[in-house]
Amino acid sequence: MGILLGLLLLGHLTVDTYGRPILEVPESVTGPWKGDVNLPCTYDPLQGYTQVLVKWLVQRGSDPVTIFLRDSSGDHIQQAKYQGRLHVNHKVPGDVSLQLSTLEMDDRSHYTCEVTWQTPDGNQVVRDKITELRVQKLSVSKPTVTTGSGYGFTVPQGMRISLQCQARGSPPISYIWYKQQTNNQEPIKVATLSTLLFKPAVVADSGSYFCTAKGQVGSEQHSDIVKFVVKDSSKLLKTKTEAPTTMTYLLNATSTVKQSWDWTTDMDGYLGETSAGPGKSLPVFAIILIISLCCMVVFTMAYIMLCRKTSQQEHVYEAARAHAREANDSGETMRVAIFASGCSSDEPTSQNLGNNYSDEPCIGQEYQIIAQINGDYARLLDTVPLDYEFLTTEGKSVC
């Protein structure tokens, strides 16, 4: 019987220990004077347990005083001292941490986190944990310099940009901006704020800058030196248009060379002129390339014109030969017809018996016709009628 009662008591203690939420709070937290601090207070939510009340209390003397209360009606700050400085997290289930801003030295104390849950059987369970808040004055850390844009420390002229100096420590922290000078001169103070603003930035703002930070505790701290460069937008535009300008100048020079055909003089003058000032020189290979292209164009045009002229001459010659061949064929046909009708020896005997003409008129008539044909043929070809004697001799032999 005693053993049974012991087992029941052990099970009750186990449920009470592991079946209910447990608060997790650190023993102590240290925050910077005039800074912000977070007092953690968390638990693991359990199924069936509903949070109904959250309290934060601070030890004042012998009795704790409620400074924050959260219930079904909302959040309530109970002390005027914490108005605007106190906030309790509510976004993450199981996290009821306390945030305090602008810490004062009298904020040092013991703070209690208390949470009440509704259990599945309708009862309420309360848990609380105490943590100690320590406030101390922290010396200023080494400041860092950043820019307020994605350009870094090299920006175009006319842009609105700022340099920011940031340091950690107990506020208030005072900042001073300096610009270094040449010839080992003392830096110039340019601003007394944490932000150095250029509105807009000009080329004269280029230089080396650094900032200092000084707090209530510790010595003054210096940042690293940063080189701030402002580029002249007009030079950027000139760089973009420099290539077309140079090409135009090169084309003008090439045109002058083509007109004068004085290659040596023009090229020497061009090289002397481009070497007179920086930014106006032209590579030698570019000059050679332009000259080569011009020569290729000239040779190509000359070749095309020569081919066209040769083609026209061959066409005229072929036309003359064809015309002469037609005329020659026509003359031969006429001569054969004359021979066949008047002077052929193949005529029938019956016709020769009745023919009262002699051979001499036939020879004279053939001679006149052949002479006329040969004359026309000579005038057509605009040459000496070499075939005249040949045709005359042939006619006489035939007749």
C-alpha positions as CSV (number, residue, x, y, z in Angstrom):
1,M,0.0,0.0,0.0
2,G,2.8,2.4,0.8
3,I,4.6,1.6,-2.5
4,L,1.4,2.4,-4.4
5,L,1.1,5.8,-2.7
6,G,4.8,6.5,-3.5
7,L,4.2,5.8,-7.2
8,L,1.2,8.1,-7.4
9,L,3.2,10.9,-5.7
10,L,6.1,10.5,-8.1
11,G,3.8,10.6,-11.2
12,H,2.2,13.8,-9.9
13,L,5.6,15.4,-9.5
14,T,6.7,14.3,-13.0
15,V,3.6,15.9,-14.6
16,D,4.1,19.1,-12.6
17,T,7.7,19.3,-13.7
18,Y,7.7,18.2,-17.3
19,G,4.0,18.7,-18.3
20,R,3.9,22.5,-17.8
21,P,5.8,25.4,-19.5
22,I,9.2,26.5,-18.1
23,L,10.5,30.0,-18.3
24,E,14.1,30.6,-19.5
25,V,15.6,33.8,-18.1
26,P,19.4,34.7,-17.7
27,E,20.7,35.5,-14.3
28,S,22.0,38.9,-15.3
29,V,22.2,41.3,-18.3
30,T,24.5,44.3,-18.8
31,G,23.4,47.3,-20.9
32,P,25.2,50.5,-21.9
33,W,24.4,53.7,-20.3
34,K,22.2,55.8,-22.7
35,G,21.9,52.8,-24.9
36,D,19.4,49.9,-25.4
37,V,19.1,46.5,-23.7
38,N,17.1,43.4,-24.1
39,L,16.0,41.2,-21.1
40,P,15.2,37.8,-22.5
41,C,12.2,35.8,-21.2
42,T,11.1,32.8,-23.3
43,Y,9.3,29.4,-22.9
44,D,8.2,26.5,-25.1
45,P,4.5,26.6,-25.9
46,L,2.6,23.5,-24.9
47,Q,-0.6,22.1,-26.5
48,G,-3.6,22.9,-24.3
49,Y,-1.8,25.8,-22.4
50,T,-3.0,29.2,-23.3
51,Q,-1.2,32.4,-22.3
52,V,-3.6,34.8,-20.5
53,L,-1.4,37.2,-18.5
54,V,2.2,38.6,-18.8
55,K,3.8,40.8,-16.1
56,W,7.2,42.5,-15.7
57,L,8.1,43.8,-12.3
58,V,11.0,45.7,-11.0
59,Q,12.4,45.6,-7.4
60,R,12.0,49.0,-5.7
61,G,13.1,48.7,-2.1
62,S,11.7,45.6,-0.5
63,D,8.6,45.2,-2.7
64,P,8.4,44.6,-6.5
65,V,6.5,47.1,-8.6
66,T,4.6,46.2,-11.8
67,I,5.9,48.2,-14.7
68,F,4.2,46.3,-17.6
69,L,1.0,44.2,-17.9
70,R,-0.4,42.3,-20.8
71,D,-4.0,40.8,-20.7
72,S,-6.9,40.3,-22.9
73,S,-7.4,44.0,-23.3
74,G,-3.9,44.7,-24.5
75,D,-0.5,46.1,-23.3
76,H,-0.3,48.5,-20.4
77,I,2.7,50.4,-19.1
78,Q,2.2,51.0,-15.3
79,Q,5.0,53.5,-14.6
80,A,5.4,56.9,-16.3
81,K,9.1,56.6,-16.2
82,Y,9.0,53.8,-18.8
83,Q,6.6,55.5,-21.2
84,G,8.1,55.4,-24.6
85,R,11.2,53.4,-23.4
86,L,9.6,50.0,-22.8
87,H,8.4,47.3,-25.2
88,V,7.6,43.6,-24.8
89,N,7.8,41.2,-27.7
90,H,4.5,39.7,-28.9
91,K,5.2,38.5,-32.5
92,V,6.9,35.2,-31.6
93,P,4.8,32.7,-29.5
94,G,6.7,31.9,-26.3
95,D,8.8,35.1,-26.4
96,V,7.9,37.8,-23.9
97,S,11.3,39.5,-23.7
98,L,11.6,43.1,-22.4
99,Q,13.4,45.9,-24.3
100,L,14.5,49.0,-22.6
101,S,15.9,52.0,-24.4
102,T,17.9,55.0,-23.3
103,L,19.1,53.3,-20.1
104,E,19.7,55.4,-17.1
105,M,22.0,54.5,-14.1
106,D,18.9,54.2,-11.8
107,D,17.5,51.5,-14.1
108,R,19.9,49.0,-12.4
109,S,17.8,46.6,-10.5
110,H,16.2,43.1,-10.4
111,Y,13.5,42.5,-13.0
112,T,10.9,39.7,-12.7
113,C,9.2,38.0,-15.7
114,E,5.9,36.5,-14.8
115,V,3.6,34.5,-17.1
116,T,0.1,32.9,-16.4
117,W,-1.4,30.2,-18.6
118,Q,-4.8,28.5,-18.8
119,T,-4.6,24.7,-18.4
120,P,-6.7,22.2,-20.3
121,D,-8.8,21.5,-17.2
122,G,-9.6,25.2,-16.7
123,N,-7.1,25.9,-14.0
124,Q,-4.3,28.6,-14.1
125,V,-0.6,28.0,-13.9
126,V,1.9,30.9,-12.9
127,R,5.6,30.9,-13.5
128,D,8.2,33.6,-12.8
129,K,11.9,34.2,-13.1
130,I,14.2,37.0,-11.8
131,T,17.1,38.6,-13.8
132,E,19.5,41.4,-12.8
133,L,20.0,44.4,-15.0
134,R,23.4,46.1,-14.8
135,V,24.0,49.5,-16.4
136,Q,27.5,50.7,-17.1
137,K,29.1,53.5,-19.0
138,L,30.9,52.0,-22.1
139,S,33.8,53.7,-23.8
140,V,33.4,54.5,-27.5
141,S,34.6,51.9,-30.0
142,K,36.6,52.7,-33.2
143,P,34.2,54.4,-35.6
144,T,33.5,53.0,-39.1
145,V,32.8,55.1,-42.3
146,T,30.1,54.0,-44.8
147,T,28.4,55.7,-47.7
148,G,24.7,56.2,-48.3
149,S,24.7,54.9,-51.8
150,G,25.7,51.8,-53.9
151,Y,28.5,53.7,-55.7
152,G,31.0,53.3,-52.8
153,F,33.5,56.1,-52.4
154,T,33.7,56.9,-56.2
155,V,30.7,58.9,-57.4
156,P,29.9,61.0,-60.5
157,Q,29.8,64.8,-60.2
158,G,26.4,66.3,-59.3
159,M,25.3,63.3,-57.2
160,R,23.8,63.8,-53.7
161,I,25.7,61.5,-51.3
162,S,26.7,61.3,-47.7
163,L,29.5,59.7,-45.6
164,Q,28.3,58.2,-42.3
165,C,30.5,57.8,-39.2
166,Q,29.2,55.2,-36.7
167,A,30.6,54.1,-33.3
168,R,29.4,52.0,-30.4
169,G,29.4,53.1,-26.8
170,S,27.4,55.0,-24.1
171,P,25.8,58.0,-25.6
172,P,26.0,60.9,-26.2
173,I,28.7,60.4,-28.7
174,S,30.1,63.5,-30.5
175,Y,31.5,63.2,-34.1
176,I,33.9,65.4,-36.1
177,W,34.8,65.1,-39.8
178,Y,38.2,66.0,-41.1
179,K,39.7,66.4,-44.6
180,Q,43.4,65.8,-45.0
181,Q,45.7,68.3,-46.7
182,T,48.8,68.0,-48.8
183,N,52.3,68.9,-47.7
184,N,51.8,67.5,-44.2
185,Q,49.4,70.3,-43.2
186,E,46.9,70.0,-40.4
187,P,43.6,68.4,-41.4
188,I,40.7,70.7,-41.9
189,K,37.5,70.3,-39.9
190,V,34.6,70.0,-42.3
191,A,31.6,68.9,-40.1
192,T,30.6,68.2,-36.5
193,L,27.9,65.6,-37.2
194,S,27.9,61.9,-37.7
195,T,26.9,62.4,-41.3
196,L,28.9,64.3,-43.9
197,L,26.6,65.4,-46.7
198,F,27.5,66.5,-50.2
199,K,24.6,68.1,-52.1
200,P,25.7,67.8,-54.7
201,A,29.2,66.4,-54.9
202,V,31.7,68.3,-57.0
203,V,35.3,67.5,-58.2
204,A,36.7,69.8,-55.5
205,D,35.2,67.5,-52.8
206,S,37.6,64.7,-53.8
207,G,40.2,63.9,-51.1
208,S,41.0,61.8,-48.0
209,Y,38.5,62.0,-45.1
210,F,38.3,60.5,-41.6
211,C,36.1,61.0,-38.5
212,T,36.5,61.0,-34.8
213,A,34.1,59.8,-32.0
214,K,34.2,60.9,-28.4
215,G,31.9,59.6,-25.6
216,Q,31.4,60.3,-21.9
217,V,33.8,57.5,-21.0
218,G,37.2,56.8,-22.6
219,S,39.4,58.6,-25.1
220,E,38.6,59.9,-28.6
221,Q,38.6,57.3,-31.3
222,H,39.7,57.8,-35.0
223,S,38.4,56.0,-38.0
224,D,40.4,54.8,-40.9
225,I,41.2,57.2,-43.7
226,V,38.9,56.8,-46.8
227,K,39.6,58.2,-50.2
228,F,36.6,59.9,-51.7
229,V,36.7,60.5,-55.5
230,V,34.2,62.6,-57.5
231,K,34.5,62.1,-61.3
232,D,34.0,64.9,-63.7
233,S,31.0,64.0,-65.9
234,S,32.2,66.2,-68.7
235,K,35.4,64.1,-69.0
236,L,33.3,60.9,-69.1
237,L,31.2,62.4,-72.0
238,K,34.4,63.5,-73.8
239,T,35.8,60.0,-73.5
240,K,32.7,58.5,-75.1
241,T,32.8,61.0,-78.0
242,E,36.6,60.9,-78.5
243,A,36.5,57.8,-80.8
244,P,34.0,59.3,-83.4
245,T,36.0,62.6,-83.4
246,T,39.2,60.8,-84.1
247,M,37.7,58.8,-86.9
248,T,36.4,62.0,-88.6
249,Y,39.8,63.6,-88.3
250,L,41.3,60.5,-89.9
251,L,38.9,60.5,-92.8
252,N,39.6,64.2,-93.5
253,A,43.4,63.4,-93.5
254,T,42.9,60.5,-95.9
255,S,40.9,62.7,-98.3
256,T,43.7,65.3,-98.3
257,V,46.2,62.6,-99.1
258,K,44.2,61.3,-102.0
259,Q,43.8,64.8,-103.5
260,S,47.5,65.7,-103.3
261,W,49.1,62.3,-103.8
262,D,51.9,63.5,-101.5
263,W,52.0,60.6,-99.1
264,T,55.2,61.4,-97.3
265,T,54.4,65.0,-96.6
266,D,50.9,64.4,-95.4
267,M,51.8,61.4,-93.2
268,D,54.7,63.3,-91.6
269,G,52.5,66.3,-90.9
270,Y,49.8,64.1,-89.4
271,L,52.2,62.3,-87.1
272,G,53.8,65.5,-86.0
273,E,50.4,67.1,-85.3
274,T,49.1,64.1,-83.3
275,S,52.3,63.9,-81.2
276,A,51.9,67.6,-80.3
277,G,49.3,67.0,-77.7
278,P,48.0,64.1,-75.5
279,G,44.8,62.3,-76.4
280,K,45.1,63.1,-80.2
281,S,47.5,60.4,-81.4
282,L,46.3,57.6,-83.8
283,P,47.8,54.1,-84.1
284,V,50.0,53.5,-87.1
285,F,48.1,50.3,-88.0
286,A,44.9,52.3,-88.3
287,I,46.5,54.6,-90.9
288,I,47.9,51.7,-92.9
289,L,44.5,50.0,-92.8
290,I,42.7,53.1,-94.2
291,I,45.3,53.6,-97.0
292,S,45.0,49.9,-97.9
293,L,41.2,50.1,-98.2
294,C,41.4,53.1,-100.4
295,C,43.9,51.4,-102.8
296,M,41.7,48.3,-103.0
297,V,38.7,50.5,-103.9
298,V,40.6,52.3,-106.7
299,F,42.0,49.0,-108.2
300,T,38.6,47.4,-108.1
301,M,36.9,50.3,-109.9
302,A,39.6,50.3,-112.6
303,Y,39.3,46.6,-113.2
304,I,35.5,46.9,-113.5
305,M,35.8,49.7,-116.1
306,L,38.4,47.8,-118.1
307,C,36.2,44.6,-118.2
308,R,33.2,46.6,-119.4
309,K,35.2,48.3,-122.2
310,T,36.6,45.0,-123.4
311,S,33.1,43.4,-123.5
312,Q,31.7,46.3,-125.6
313,Q,34.5,45.9,-128.1
314,E,34.0,42.2,-128.5
315,H,30.2,42.8,-129.0
316,V,30.8,45.3,-131.8
317,Y,33.3,42.9,-133.5
318,E,30.9,40.0,-133.4
319,A,28.1,42.1,-134.8
320,A,30.3,43.2,-137.7
321,R,31.4,39.7,-138.5
322,A,27.8,38.4,-138.5
323,H,26.7,41.2,-140.7
324,A,29.6,40.6,-143.1
325,R,28.8,36.9,-143.2
326,E,25.2,37.5,-144.1
327,A,26.2,39.9,-146.9
328,N,28.7,37.4,-148.3
329,D,26.2,34.6,-148.3
330,S,23.7,36.9,-150.1
331,G,26.3,37.8,-152.8
332,E,27.3,34.2,-153.4
333,T,23.6,33.2,-153.8
334,M,23.0,36.0,-156.4
335,R,26.2,35.1,-158.3
336,V,25.2,31.4,-158.5
337,A,21.7,32.3,-159.7
338,I,23.1,34.5,-162.5
339,F,25.4,31.7,-163.6
340,A,22.6,29.2,-163.5
341,S,20.3,31.4,-165.6
342,G,22.6,32.9,-168.1
343,C,26.0,31.4,-168.4
344,S,25.9,27.8,-167.1
345,S,27.3,25.2,-169.4
346,D,24.7,22.7,-168.1
347,E,21.8,24.2,-170.1
348,P,20.0,21.8,-172.4
349,T,21.1,21.6,-176.1
350,S,17.7,22.6,-177.3
351,Q,18.0,26.0,-175.6
352,N,21.6,26.6,-176.9
353,L,20.3,25.9,-180.5
354,G,17.7,28.6,-180.2
355,N,19.9,31.2,-178.4
356,N,21.2,34.0,-180.6
357,Y,23.4,35.6,-177.9
358,S,27.1,35.4,-177.9
359,D,29.5,34.9,-174.9
360,E,30.8,38.4,-174.6
361,P,27.6,40.1,-173.5
362,C,27.3,37.4,-170.8
363,I,30.7,38.1,-169.6
364,G,30.1,41.8,-169.5
365,Q,26.8,41.4,-167.6
366,E,28.3,39.1,-165.0
367,Y,31.2,41.4,-164.5
368,Q,29.0,44.4,-163.8
369,I,26.9,42.5,-161.3
370,I,29.9,41.0,-159.5
371,A,31.6,44.4,-159.4
372,Q,28.5,46.0,-157.9
373,I,28.3,43.2,-155.2
374,N,32.0,43.5,-154.4
375,G,31.7,47.2,-154.1
376,D,28.9,47.0,-151.6
377,Y,30.8,44.4,-149.7
378,A,33.9,46.6,-149.5
379,R,31.9,49.6,-148.3
380,L,30.2,47.4,-145.6
381,L,33.5,46.3,-144.1
382,D,35.3,49.6,-144.7
383,T,38.3,47.8,-146.1
384,V,39.9,47.3,-149.5
385,P,37.8,44.9,-151.7
386,L,40.5,42.2,-151.9
387,D,37.9,39.7,-153.3
388,Y,37.2,42.0,-156.3
389,E,40.0,40.6,-158.5
390,F,39.4,37.1,-157.2
391,L,35.7,37.2,-158.2
392,T,36.5,38.8,-161.5
393,T,39.0,36.2,-162.4
394,E,36.7,33.5,-161.3
395,G,33.9,34.9,-163.5
396,K,36.0,35.0,-166.5
397,S,37.2,31.5,-166.1
398,V,33.7,30.2,-165.7
399,C,32.4,31.9,-168.7
